[in-house]
Structure formats: C-alpha cells, structure tokens
Amino acid sequence: PFPKLGEAALTTAAERCGTSIGDGDITHIGGVFTTLPAHPDVAEGLTILRSAGFSVAALTNSPQETAETQIMNAGIADRFDKIMSVEMVDRFKPHRSVYAAAATEIGVATSELVMVAAHDWDIAGAMTAGCDGVFVSRPGQIYSPSFDAPTLIASDVLDAARKIIAHYT
C-alpha cells in the first residue's frame, strides 16, 4: 500500500538525517496529508475546464478512501466527475495499466485522456500509455529531459486549463 511506502521513505530519510520517528509521528504526518489545502489556482482551473465541457477526474497512487478524504477536505470534491485510485489495478503509476484502467473506468480511449500533473514521471507514464500530458511546472518542479516532451507545459492548474481549452477545442 502507498501509505506503507511513504512510511518507509520517511523512516529512511529520518535515519539519513541522524534522527528517528515514532509511530505517533507517522500517524500525525499521515493525517496532515489528508487535510492539505488545494493550491489557490486549482478550484478555478477545474471549474473552467468543466464549464468548457471537459470531464475532470483525479487519479492517484493513494488509496481510494484517502484520495476522497483529501479532495473533500481540500474543498474541491464537487469539481471532479470521478476520483480514482490505483487500487483498481493493484499497480502504481506510472505503470501503463493504471492509465488504461482509468480510461476504461471513464469510458474513453487512453488517447482521449490528458494527464495534468506536477510530476514528470506521471506525465511520462501517461504518455507511454497513449494519453496526452500537461506538466505543471510549479516552483521546484523540473521536467526531465530523459522523458518525451509533454504535450503542454503550464505554470499552474489554471494556466493548464486555459491551455487545454485552447489546444483541444
């Protein structure tokens, strides 16, 4: 499960820094992840995409219940047509089966999906599966030149929405 991978990564990082974390710390940090707010541009970006006739779905490596809780707590659940987890295929992104399953779940071909993410590996995985990809270049996020170039690059989700509308309509 993805939370266990995160726990292992956190424990490893703490040990590399010469410290340790306890179960209470892990529980606290896990709880924080479900209450993080959305970036300020996200709600408006999702709203204008839907207003332009696009379906909007979330696809995450997190468990379904966690994803739903995160999106609800961020106040943007009403802006999604569907919230999906990799649990539907028991593989993590960027495995191509995840994107294929998302397309099937939505009822479209992978070539009709556009993955929007600030993670280059997620965009690259989606494109390998036949989707288009929009890389959100938030501060600190760099798209690796080792991957095929994304279909579009945007500064945030609102910019991505505007570029998607211009590109696909």
Steps between C-alpha positions, in 0.01 A plus 500: 500500500613852414486626860740222603742606225478857626562385856807307391632800304443730797674262739795465262529879455491551877776243551714668233462824696607328821159504664212262547126525483243314700161356418333814636703717263404284205132509597516880537670550164254263331214704643652824374499367144124455509442860607728691264329781311497509122728751331309829450478452121351150508131569568471761226697288252276198558188717479588652165590160356161362596328816375672446165350149483796294616459215747737527795629200692763442765736203474729435794740247645328553837231261621148589382380597846802726556456667161133571565580640845781721367290643220199552726710673768660720233152622407515394136310170492208657314732591213580138411289261297695205636767426759711193426774309677760260366335244727283411200800323341730439798789678330643846549533780250686532272412144391303522178224271632396773744426749223330234288277409796415867553398532136283190529344630823412828332390329179748653255814397313834586661560732203212714631658548844718793598705451815572822687768470768801667656688169491695429184489124560119513508481691172754266340307194620173633365655584165652152478148365545372715211368803690600861451678672787506848649790568732430753773834668568438614855805644679760227545344269239718435197409278208777248435649510151525120519123482435316587181385861513153556645218608272474831687679674786312728739597708802202385710165322465316815388760553226473130411122529469526799268762326287297177484190689388700685233678184381207257492204715394 
